[in-house]
Amino acid sequence: MPHYILCIGAHPDDCEGSVGGTAALFRRRGDVVKFVSVTSGDKGHFAEEYRRDPNALARRRHQEALNAAAIIGAEYETMGIHDGEVYVNPENTEAMVRLIRSFGPPGRGPDLVLLNRPNDYHRDHRYAAQLVLDATYMLTVPLMCPQTRHLDRMPVFAYWYDEFTEGGVFRADVVVGVDSVMEQKIDMVCAHESQFFEWLPYNAGVLHEVPDDPAGRRERVASRYRARAAARRARLADRVPAGVQYVEAFQISEYGEQLSPESLRHLFPLED
Protein backbone atom coordinates (compact mmCIF):
# COMPACT_ATOMS: atom_id res chain seq x y z
CA MET A 1 0.00 0.00 0.00
CA PRO A 2 1.47 3.40 -0.90
CA HIS A 3 2.01 6.11 1.66
CA TYR A 4 0.17 9.41 1.27
CA ILE A 5 2.49 12.38 1.70
CA LEU A 6 1.12 15.91 2.04
CA CYS A 7 3.55 18.85 1.76
CA ILE A 8 2.09 22.20 2.86
CA GLY A 9 3.81 25.52 2.23
CA ALA A 10 2.65 29.11 2.33
CA HIS A 11 3.52 29.89 -1.31
CA PRO A 12 3.48 27.97 -4.59
CA ASP A 13 7.29 27.50 -4.62
CA ASP A 14 7.88 26.69 -0.95
CA CYS A 15 7.76 22.91 -0.96
CA GLU A 16 10.12 22.17 -3.84
CA GLY A 17 13.15 23.95 -2.41
CA SER A 18 12.72 22.45 1.05
CA VAL A 19 11.49 18.89 0.43
CA GLY A 20 11.71 18.43 -3.33
CA GLY A 21 14.33 15.70 -3.07
CA THR A 22 12.48 13.70 -0.44
CA ALA A 23 9.23 14.14 -2.38
CA ALA A 24 10.94 12.75 -5.50
CA LEU A 25 12.12 9.73 -3.51
CA PHE A 26 8.61 9.16 -2.17
CA ARG A 27 7.27 9.20 -5.72
CA ARG A 28 10.02 6.85 -6.92
CA ARG A 29 8.93 4.45 -4.18
CA GLY A 30 5.36 4.60 -5.44
CA ASP A 31 3.88 6.88 -2.79
CA VAL A 32 1.24 9.53 -3.50
CA VAL A 33 2.60 13.06 -3.02
CA LYS A 34 0.69 16.32 -2.98
CA PHE A 35 2.08 19.86 -2.77
CA VAL A 36 -0.23 22.47 -1.24
CA SER A 37 0.18 26.25 -1.26
CA VAL A 38 -1.85 28.15 1.28
CA THR A 39 -1.67 31.31 -0.84
CA SER A 40 -2.16 31.93 -4.53
CA GLY A 41 1.15 33.79 -4.76
CA ASP A 42 -0.52 36.88 -6.19
CA LYS A 43 1.87 39.47 -4.69
CA GLY A 44 5.25 37.84 -5.34
CA HIS A 45 6.44 40.06 -8.19
CA PHE A 46 7.30 43.64 -9.16
CA ALA A 47 5.98 44.00 -12.72
CA GLU A 48 3.36 46.65 -13.39
CA GLU A 49 1.20 44.17 -15.30
CA TYR A 50 0.77 42.15 -12.10
CA ARG A 51 0.11 45.26 -10.06
CA ARG A 52 -2.81 45.93 -12.42
CA ASP A 53 -3.96 42.32 -12.48
CA PRO A 54 -2.81 40.20 -9.50
CA ASN A 55 -4.95 37.33 -10.78
CA ALA A 56 -2.69 37.08 -13.81
CA LEU A 57 0.26 36.45 -11.49
CA ALA A 58 -1.78 33.92 -9.50
CA ARG A 59 -2.61 32.07 -12.72
CA ARG A 60 1.02 32.10 -13.82
CA ARG A 61 2.24 30.80 -10.48
CA HIS A 62 -0.44 28.12 -10.44
CA GLN A 63 0.81 26.84 -13.79
CA GLU A 64 4.42 26.98 -12.60
CA ALA A 65 3.47 24.90 -9.56
CA LEU A 66 1.66 22.36 -11.74
CA ASN A 67 4.73 22.16 -14.00
CA ALA A 68 7.03 21.64 -11.02
CA ALA A 69 4.86 18.93 -9.48
CA ALA A 70 4.57 17.15 -12.84
CA ILE A 71 8.35 16.61 -12.93
CA ILE A 72 7.96 13.93 -10.26
CA GLY A 73 4.31 13.07 -10.84
CA ALA A 74 3.00 14.85 -7.76
CA GLU A 75 -0.34 16.60 -7.28
CA TYR A 76 -0.76 20.31 -6.56
CA GLU A 77 -3.48 22.42 -4.94
CA THR A 78 -3.75 25.97 -3.62
CA MET A 79 -6.07 27.22 -0.91
CA GLY A 80 -6.14 30.52 -2.79
CA ILE A 81 -5.59 32.94 0.09
CA HIS A 82 -4.01 36.23 -1.02
CA ASP A 83 -0.29 36.71 -0.36
CA GLY A 84 0.28 38.51 2.93
CA GLU A 85 -3.23 37.73 4.14
CA VAL A 86 -2.72 34.38 5.85
CA TYR A 87 -4.42 34.60 9.24
CA VAL A 88 -5.25 32.01 11.85
CA ASN A 89 -9.01 32.36 12.00
CA PRO A 90 -11.96 29.94 12.06
CA GLU A 91 -12.51 30.08 8.29
CA ASN A 92 -8.91 29.24 7.39
CA THR A 93 -8.51 26.69 10.16
CA GLU A 94 -11.63 24.81 9.06
CA ALA A 95 -10.45 24.93 5.45
CA MET A 96 -7.15 23.37 6.54
CA VAL A 97 -8.97 20.64 8.48
CA ARG A 98 -11.00 19.76 5.40
CA LEU A 99 -7.95 19.83 3.13
CA ILE A 100 -5.89 17.46 5.27
CA ARG A 101 -8.80 15.09 5.89
CA SER A 102 -9.55 14.90 2.16
CA PHE A 103 -6.11 13.66 1.10
CA GLY A 104 -5.76 9.90 1.29
CA PRO A 105 -8.29 7.15 1.97
CA PRO A 106 -11.44 8.28 3.85
CA GLY A 107 -10.88 8.07 7.59
CA ARG A 108 -7.17 7.43 7.14
CA GLY A 109 -5.99 10.62 5.47
CA PRO A 110 -2.30 11.31 4.90
CA ASP A 111 0.40 9.26 6.54
CA LEU A 112 2.80 12.18 6.75
CA VAL A 113 2.35 15.96 6.60
CA LEU A 114 5.46 18.08 5.94
CA LEU A 115 5.57 21.80 6.77
CA ASN A 116 7.88 24.57 7.91
CA ARG A 117 8.31 25.35 11.59
CA PRO A 118 6.08 28.14 12.96
CA ASN A 119 9.10 30.31 13.88
CA ASP A 120 9.95 31.06 10.23
CA TYR A 121 10.98 34.61 9.22
CA HIS A 122 7.99 35.15 6.89
CA ARG A 123 4.61 35.89 8.45
CA ASP A 124 2.78 33.89 5.77
CA HIS A 125 5.05 30.94 6.57
CA ARG A 126 4.50 31.24 10.31
CA TYR A 127 0.73 31.48 10.06
CA ALA A 128 0.46 28.75 7.44
CA ALA A 129 2.33 26.42 9.78
CA GLN A 130 0.14 27.49 12.70
CA LEU A 131 -2.98 26.72 10.66
CA VAL A 132 -1.69 23.16 10.17
CA LEU A 133 -0.82 22.78 13.86
CA ASP A 134 -4.19 24.19 14.95
CA ALA A 135 -5.88 21.65 12.70
CA THR A 136 -4.03 18.62 14.08
CA TYR A 137 -6.21 17.45 16.96
CA MET A 138 -9.38 18.59 15.24
CA LEU A 139 -8.72 16.16 12.40
CA THR A 140 -10.05 13.37 14.60
CA VAL A 141 -13.08 15.24 16.03
CA PRO A 142 -16.24 14.10 14.17
CA LEU A 143 -18.29 17.22 14.95
CA MET A 144 -15.59 19.54 13.61
CA CYS A 145 -16.33 20.16 9.91
CA PRO A 146 -18.76 17.19 9.94
CA GLN A 147 -19.34 17.32 6.18
CA THR A 148 -15.77 16.02 5.68
CA ARG A 149 -15.09 12.57 7.14
CA HIS A 150 -12.95 12.81 10.28
CA LEU A 151 -9.75 10.79 10.59
CA ASP A 152 -9.56 7.65 12.69
CA ARG A 153 -5.88 8.20 13.45
CA MET A 154 -3.41 11.08 13.49
CA PRO A 155 -0.85 11.50 10.72
CA VAL A 156 2.80 12.11 11.46
CA PHE A 157 3.69 15.80 11.20
CA ALA A 158 7.27 16.80 10.45
CA TYR A 159 8.99 20.15 9.99
CA TRP A 160 11.49 20.62 7.21
CA TYR A 161 15.00 21.93 7.87
CA ASP A 162 15.72 25.56 8.78
CA GLU A 163 18.38 27.55 10.58
CA PHE A 164 16.18 29.78 12.74
CA THR A 165 16.96 29.91 16.45
CA GLU A 166 14.17 32.09 17.89
CA GLY A 167 11.70 29.65 19.37
CA GLY A 168 14.26 26.84 19.44
CA VAL A 169 16.93 25.29 17.26
CA PHE A 170 15.93 22.78 14.58
CA ARG A 171 16.35 19.13 15.68
CA ALA A 172 17.24 16.66 12.94
CA ASP A 173 15.20 13.56 13.79
CA VAL A 174 15.32 12.19 10.23
CA VAL A 175 18.00 12.84 7.60
CA VAL A 176 17.29 11.80 4.02
CA GLY A 177 20.02 11.50 1.39
CA VAL A 178 18.82 13.01 -1.89
CA ASP A 179 21.87 12.65 -4.15
CA SER A 180 20.04 10.53 -6.73
CA VAL A 181 17.23 13.07 -7.17
CA MET A 182 19.09 16.35 -6.73
CA GLU A 183 18.78 17.20 -10.41
CA GLN A 184 15.02 16.66 -10.28
CA LYS A 185 14.83 18.97 -7.28
CA ILE A 186 16.71 21.65 -9.19
CA ASP A 187 14.38 21.21 -12.16
CA MET A 188 11.36 21.65 -9.89
CA VAL A 189 12.78 24.84 -8.42
CA CYS A 190 13.56 26.19 -11.90
CA ALA A 191 9.96 25.58 -12.97
CA HIS A 192 9.04 28.56 -10.77
CA GLU A 193 10.48 31.05 -13.26
CA SER A 194 8.58 34.06 -11.95
CA GLN A 195 10.22 33.62 -8.56
CA PHE A 196 13.77 32.38 -9.08
CA PHE A 197 14.57 34.37 -12.21
CA GLU A 198 12.46 37.48 -11.59
CA TRP A 199 10.95 38.30 -8.20
CA LEU A 200 13.54 36.90 -5.75
CA PRO A 201 16.55 38.35 -7.61
CA TYR A 202 14.71 41.68 -7.88
CA ASN A 203 13.90 41.64 -4.16
CA ALA A 204 17.55 40.90 -3.37
CA GLY A 205 18.78 43.65 -5.70
CA VAL A 206 20.58 41.23 -8.06
CA LEU A 207 18.17 40.97 -10.98
CA HIS A 208 20.95 42.14 -13.28
CA GLU A 209 22.94 39.00 -12.40
CA VAL A 210 20.34 36.57 -13.78
CA PRO A 211 21.50 35.06 -17.11
CA ASP A 212 19.26 35.36 -20.16
CA ASP A 213 19.72 31.78 -21.39
CA PRO A 214 17.92 28.77 -19.84
CA ALA A 215 21.15 26.82 -19.24
CA GLY A 216 22.76 29.75 -17.45
CA ARG A 217 19.66 30.30 -15.34
CA ARG A 218 19.51 26.65 -14.34
CA GLU A 219 23.17 26.64 -13.39
CA ARG A 220 22.64 29.72 -11.24
CA VAL A 221 19.91 27.95 -9.29
CA ALA A 222 21.82 24.66 -9.22
CA SER A 223 24.99 26.19 -7.80
CA ARG A 224 23.04 27.89 -5.02
CA TYR A 225 21.12 24.77 -4.05
CA ARG A 226 24.17 22.53 -4.20
CA ALA A 227 26.08 24.95 -1.97
CA ARG A 228 23.17 25.19 0.43
CA ALA A 229 22.88 21.41 0.58
CA ALA A 230 26.62 21.03 1.16
CA ALA A 231 26.50 23.48 4.06
CA ARG A 232 23.54 21.60 5.53
CA ARG A 233 25.45 18.34 5.24
CA ALA A 234 28.37 19.88 7.12
CA ARG A 235 26.09 21.02 9.95
CA LEU A 236 24.51 17.56 10.18
CA ALA A 237 27.74 15.64 9.58
CA ASP A 238 27.23 13.27 12.51
CA ARG A 239 23.85 12.19 11.09
CA VAL A 240 24.76 11.83 7.40
CA PRO A 241 25.67 8.37 6.02
CA ALA A 242 29.11 7.99 4.52
CA GLY A 243 29.28 8.95 0.86
CA VAL A 244 26.09 11.05 0.87
CA GLN A 245 26.57 14.58 -0.44
CA TYR A 246 23.08 16.15 -0.40
CA VAL A 247 20.50 15.79 2.37
CA GLU A 248 17.14 17.05 3.55
CA ALA A 249 16.28 16.84 7.24
CA PHE A 250 13.10 16.73 9.30
CA GLN A 251 12.00 17.32 12.89
CA ILE A 252 9.06 15.25 14.08
CA SER A 253 6.33 17.39 15.63
CA GLU A 254 4.89 16.46 18.98
CA TYR A 255 1.40 17.22 17.67
CA GLY A 256 1.04 14.16 15.44
CA GLU A 257 1.51 10.42 15.70
CA GLN A 258 4.76 9.44 17.40
CA LEU A 259 6.53 6.57 15.68
CA SER A 260 9.42 4.39 16.78
CA PRO A 261 12.77 4.94 15.01
CA GLU A 262 12.19 1.76 13.03
CA SER A 263 8.72 2.88 11.94
CA LEU A 264 10.14 6.26 10.90
CA ARG A 265 12.68 4.45 8.73
CA HIS A 266 9.80 2.64 7.07
CA LEU A 267 7.82 5.85 6.58
CA PHE A 268 10.61 8.01 5.16
CA PRO A 269 12.47 6.96 1.97
CA LEU A 270 15.73 6.07 3.71
CA GLU A 271 18.34 3.83 2.12
CA ASP A 272 20.09 1.19 4.19
C-alpha positions as CSV (number, residue, x, y, z in Angstrom):
1,M,0.0,0.0,0.0
2,P,1.5,3.4,-0.9
3,H,2.0,6.1,1.7
4,Y,0.2,9.4,1.3
5,I,2.5,12.4,1.7
6,L,1.1,15.9,2.0
7,C,3.6,18.9,1.8
8,I,2.1,22.2,2.9
9,G,3.8,25.5,2.2
10,A,2.6,29.1,2.3
11,H,3.5,29.9,-1.3
12,P,3.5,28.0,-4.6
13,D,7.3,27.5,-4.6
14,D,7.9,26.7,-0.9
15,C,7.8,22.9,-1.0
16,E,10.1,22.2,-3.8
17,G,13.1,23.9,-2.4
18,S,12.7,22.5,1.1
19,V,11.5,18.9,0.4
20,G,11.7,18.4,-3.3
21,G,14.3,15.7,-3.1
22,T,12.5,13.7,-0.4
23,A,9.2,14.1,-2.4
24,A,10.9,12.7,-5.5
25,L,12.1,9.7,-3.5
26,F,8.6,9.2,-2.2
27,R,7.3,9.2,-5.7
28,R,10.0,6.9,-6.9
29,R,8.9,4.4,-4.2
30,G,5.4,4.6,-5.4
31,D,3.9,6.9,-2.8
32,V,1.2,9.5,-3.5
33,V,2.6,13.1,-3.0
34,K,0.7,16.3,-3.0
35,F,2.1,19.9,-2.8
36,V,-0.2,22.5,-1.2
37,S,0.2,26.2,-1.3
38,V,-1.9,28.1,1.3
39,T,-1.7,31.3,-0.8
40,S,-2.2,31.9,-4.5
41,G,1.1,33.8,-4.8
42,D,-0.5,36.9,-6.2
43,K,1.9,39.5,-4.7
44,G,5.2,37.8,-5.3
45,H,6.4,40.1,-8.2
46,F,7.3,43.6,-9.2
47,A,6.0,44.0,-12.7
48,E,3.4,46.6,-13.4
49,E,1.2,44.2,-15.3
50,Y,0.8,42.1,-12.1
51,R,0.1,45.3,-10.1
52,R,-2.8,45.9,-12.4
53,D,-4.0,42.3,-12.5
54,P,-2.8,40.2,-9.5
55,N,-5.0,37.3,-10.8
56,A,-2.7,37.1,-13.8
57,L,0.3,36.5,-11.5
58,A,-1.8,33.9,-9.5
59,R,-2.6,32.1,-12.7
60,R,1.0,32.1,-13.8
61,R,2.2,30.8,-10.5
62,H,-0.4,28.1,-10.4
63,Q,0.8,26.8,-13.8
64,E,4.4,27.0,-12.6
65,A,3.5,24.9,-9.6
66,L,1.7,22.4,-11.7
67,N,4.7,22.2,-14.0
68,A,7.0,21.6,-11.0
69,A,4.9,18.9,-9.5
70,A,4.6,17.1,-12.8
71,I,8.3,16.6,-12.9
72,I,8.0,13.9,-10.3
73,G,4.3,13.1,-10.8
74,A,3.0,14.8,-7.8
75,E,-0.3,16.6,-7.3
76,Y,-0.8,20.3,-6.6
77,E,-3.5,22.4,-4.9
78,T,-3.8,26.0,-3.6
79,M,-6.1,27.2,-0.9
80,G,-6.1,30.5,-2.8
81,I,-5.6,32.9,0.1
82,H,-4.0,36.2,-1.0
83,D,-0.3,36.7,-0.4
84,G,0.3,38.5,2.9
85,E,-3.2,37.7,4.1
86,V,-2.7,34.4,5.9
87,Y,-4.4,34.6,9.2
88,V,-5.2,32.0,11.9
89,N,-9.0,32.4,12.0
90,P,-12.0,29.9,12.1
91,E,-12.5,30.1,8.3
92,N,-8.9,29.2,7.4
93,T,-8.5,26.7,10.2
94,E,-11.6,24.8,9.1
95,A,-10.4,24.9,5.4
96,M,-7.2,23.4,6.5
97,V,-9.0,20.6,8.5
98,R,-11.0,19.8,5.4
99,L,-8.0,19.8,3.1
100,I,-5.9,17.5,5.3
101,R,-8.8,15.1,5.9
102,S,-9.6,14.9,2.2
103,F,-6.1,13.7,1.1
104,G,-5.8,9.9,1.3
105,P,-8.3,7.1,2.0
106,P,-11.4,8.3,3.8
107,G,-10.9,8.1,7.6
108,R,-7.2,7.4,7.1
109,G,-6.0,10.6,5.5
110,P,-2.3,11.3,4.9
111,D,0.4,9.3,6.5
112,L,2.8,12.2,6.7
113,V,2.4,16.0,6.6
114,L,5.5,18.1,5.9
115,L,5.6,21.8,6.8
116,N,7.9,24.6,7.9
117,R,8.3,25.3,11.6
118,P,6.1,28.1,13.0
119,N,9.1,30.3,13.9
120,D,9.9,31.1,10.2
121,Y,11.0,34.6,9.2
122,H,8.0,35.1,6.9
123,R,4.6,35.9,8.4
124,D,2.8,33.9,5.8
125,H,5.1,30.9,6.6
126,R,4.5,31.2,10.3
127,Y,0.7,31.5,10.1
128,A,0.5,28.7,7.4
129,A,2.3,26.4,9.8
130,Q,0.1,27.5,12.7
131,L,-3.0,26.7,10.7
132,V,-1.7,23.2,10.2
133,L,-0.8,22.8,13.9
134,D,-4.2,24.2,15.0
135,A,-5.9,21.6,12.7
136,T,-4.0,18.6,14.1
137,Y,-6.2,17.4,17.0
138,M,-9.4,18.6,15.2
139,L,-8.7,16.2,12.4
140,T,-10.0,13.4,14.6
141,V,-13.1,15.2,16.0
142,P,-16.2,14.1,14.2
143,L,-18.3,17.2,14.9
144,M,-15.6,19.5,13.6
145,C,-16.3,20.2,9.9
146,P,-18.8,17.2,9.9
147,Q,-19.3,17.3,6.2
148,T,-15.8,16.0,5.7
149,R,-15.1,12.6,7.1
150,H,-12.9,12.8,10.3
151,L,-9.7,10.8,10.6
152,D,-9.6,7.6,12.7
153,R,-5.9,8.2,13.4
154,M,-3.4,11.1,13.5
155,P,-0.9,11.5,10.7
156,V,2.8,12.1,11.5
157,F,3.7,15.8,11.2
158,A,7.3,16.8,10.5
159,Y,9.0,20.1,10.0
160,W,11.5,20.6,7.2
161,Y,15.0,21.9,7.9
162,D,15.7,25.6,8.8
163,E,18.4,27.6,10.6
164,F,16.2,29.8,12.7
165,T,17.0,29.9,16.5
166,E,14.2,32.1,17.9
167,G,11.7,29.7,19.4
168,G,14.3,26.8,19.4
169,V,16.9,25.3,17.3
170,F,15.9,22.8,14.6
171,R,16.3,19.1,15.7
172,A,17.2,16.7,12.9
173,D,15.2,13.6,13.8
174,V,15.3,12.2,10.2
175,V,18.0,12.8,7.6
176,V,17.3,11.8,4.0
177,G,20.0,11.5,1.4
178,V,18.8,13.0,-1.9
179,D,21.9,12.6,-4.1
180,S,20.0,10.5,-6.7
181,V,17.2,13.1,-7.2
182,M,19.1,16.3,-6.7
183,E,18.8,17.2,-10.4
184,Q,15.0,16.7,-10.3
185,K,14.8,19.0,-7.3
186,I,16.7,21.7,-9.2
187,D,14.4,21.2,-12.2
188,M,11.4,21.6,-9.9
189,V,12.8,24.8,-8.4
190,C,13.6,26.2,-11.9
191,A,10.0,25.6,-13.0
192,H,9.0,28.6,-10.8
193,E,10.5,31.0,-13.3
194,S,8.6,34.1,-12.0
195,Q,10.2,33.6,-8.6
196,F,13.8,32.4,-9.1
197,F,14.6,34.4,-12.2
198,E,12.5,37.5,-11.6
199,W,11.0,38.3,-8.2
200,L,13.5,36.9,-5.8
201,P,16.6,38.4,-7.6
202,Y,14.7,41.7,-7.9
203,N,13.9,41.6,-4.2
204,A,17.6,40.9,-3.4
205,G,18.8,43.7,-5.7
206,V,20.6,41.2,-8.1
207,L,18.2,41.0,-11.0
208,H,20.9,42.1,-13.3
209,E,22.9,39.0,-12.4
210,V,20.3,36.6,-13.8
211,P,21.5,35.1,-17.1
212,D,19.3,35.4,-20.2
213,D,19.7,31.8,-21.4
214,P,17.9,28.8,-19.8
215,A,21.1,26.8,-19.2
216,G,22.8,29.7,-17.5
217,R,19.7,30.3,-15.3
218,R,19.5,26.7,-14.3
219,E,23.2,26.6,-13.4
220,R,22.6,29.7,-11.2
221,V,19.9,28.0,-9.3
222,A,21.8,24.7,-9.2
223,S,25.0,26.2,-7.8
224,R,23.0,27.9,-5.0
225,Y,21.1,24.8,-4.0
226,R,24.2,22.5,-4.2
227,A,26.1,24.9,-2.0
228,R,23.2,25.2,0.4
229,A,22.9,21.4,0.6
230,A,26.6,21.0,1.2
231,A,26.5,23.5,4.1
232,R,23.5,21.6,5.5
233,R,25.5,18.3,5.2
234,A,28.4,19.9,7.1
235,R,26.1,21.0,10.0
236,L,24.5,17.6,10.2
237,A,27.7,15.6,9.6
238,D,27.2,13.3,12.5
239,R,23.9,12.2,11.1
240,V,24.8,11.8,7.4
241,P,25.7,8.4,6.0
242,A,29.1,8.0,4.5
243,G,29.3,9.0,0.9
244,V,26.1,11.1,0.9
245,Q,26.6,14.6,-0.4
246,Y,23.1,16.2,-0.4
247,V,20.5,15.8,2.4
248,E,17.1,17.0,3.6
249,A,16.3,16.8,7.2
250,F,13.1,16.7,9.3
251,Q,12.0,17.3,12.9
252,I,9.1,15.2,14.1
253,S,6.3,17.4,15.6
254,E,4.9,16.5,19.0
255,Y,1.4,17.2,17.7
256,G,1.0,14.2,15.4
257,E,1.5,10.4,15.7
258,Q,4.8,9.4,17.4
259,L,6.5,6.6,15.7
260,S,9.4,4.4,16.8
261,P,12.8,4.9,15.0
262,E,12.2,1.8,13.0
263,S,8.7,2.9,11.9
264,L,10.1,6.3,10.9
265,R,12.7,4.5,8.7
266,H,9.8,2.6,7.1
267,L,7.8,5.8,6.6
268,F,10.6,8.0,5.2
269,P,12.5,7.0,2.0
270,L,15.7,6.1,3.7
271,E,18.3,3.8,2.1
272,D,20.1,1.2,4.2
